[in-house]
Amino acid sequence: MTPASPHTPVGAEGNLVLGGWSPLGMAAPSMKERQACWGARDEYWKCLDENTEDASRCKKLRSSFESSCPQQWIKYFDKRRDYLKFKEKFEAGQFQPSKPPVKS
């Protein structure tokens, strides 16, 4: 791993703190860091799937996901999951659009 710049947050073991990158230290994550992020995301999503989207049962995995990925990636992955779940329901014919407001 390359040495961190003075503007790059570093954890206790000298590892980059992905979830807390500063704008000045925005180096792209290494392959190892990306794989750790994707693995944490997949474990968290699996927990949500197994617990019918009950996030309270997946708090530890959410914390791991947040500490393994850059904040912008977390936002993207959260939106991506919402979209994929919507698409899944829509394609299965389970999507119920909200009723338009009644005009008086």
Residue pairs with C-beta under 8 A, 6 or more apart in sequence:
1 15
1 16
1 30
4 10
4 14
4 16
4 25
5 24
5 25
5 27
7 22
7 24
7 25
8 16
8 21
8 22
8 25
8 27
9 16
9 17
9 20
9 21
9 22
9 25
10 16
10 17
11 17
16 27
16 29
16 33
17 67
18 29
18 33
18 37
18 67
18 68
18 69
18 70
19 66
19 67
19 68
19 69
19 70
19 71
19 74
20 71
21 70
21 71
29 37
29 70
33 68
36 68
37 65
37 68
37 69
37 70
37 73
39 68
40 61
40 64
40 65
40 67
40 68
40 69
41 65
41 68
41 69
41 77
43 61
43 64
43 65
44 58
44 61
44 62
44 64
44 65
45 81
47 57
47 58
47 61
48 54
48 55
48 58
48 81
51 57
51 58
53 85
55 62
65 74
65 77
66 74
69 77
86 95
89 95
